[in-house]
Amino acid sequence: SGNGSWSVLAGGDGGYVAVGYTCDAKITPCTPKQGVVNWFSPGASLTWGQPVTTAATVWSVAASPSGGVVVAAEALIKGKGFLAQAWALGQATPSWAYQGTLSTLQAATGIAVGPYGYVSVGGYYLDGDTLAAGVVTLHPY
């Protein structure tokens, strides 16, 4: 299998978190099959790899006030593709998750954490024949 990274978050200890997707490397182009969140040590060794089974690809990552990361993703179900989740190192399930309401096509492509713990997630959606951008602000902490 192959993989691709869309976004990288530098850690305070010199390590980093990379998010993206896995795919079948034998097929060109490499179509995303499943999202991933990977933690790397300062020496660039993989510390923890977490598949995001509900996502086709993870587009963006930001540091979480709880010590882990929050991610913006495109879910496997395209009609509910606006997906945000919180992950911690070594955790097999997300701490919390938000998924958009049903539309024709949607994806969360950017994420940021505010000074008081709120999370803003940006992306796009297609409703009928109208393509629009949008932002959702969450207060999960």
Buried (B, 14 or more C-beta within 10 A) or exposed (E): EEBBEBBEBEBEEEBBBBBBBBBEEEEEEBEBBBBBBBBBBEEEEEBBEBBBEBBBBBBBBBBBBBEBBBBBBBBBBBBBBBBBBBBBBEEEEBBBBBBBEEBBBBBBBBBBBEEEEBBBBBBBBBEEEEEEEEEBEBEBB
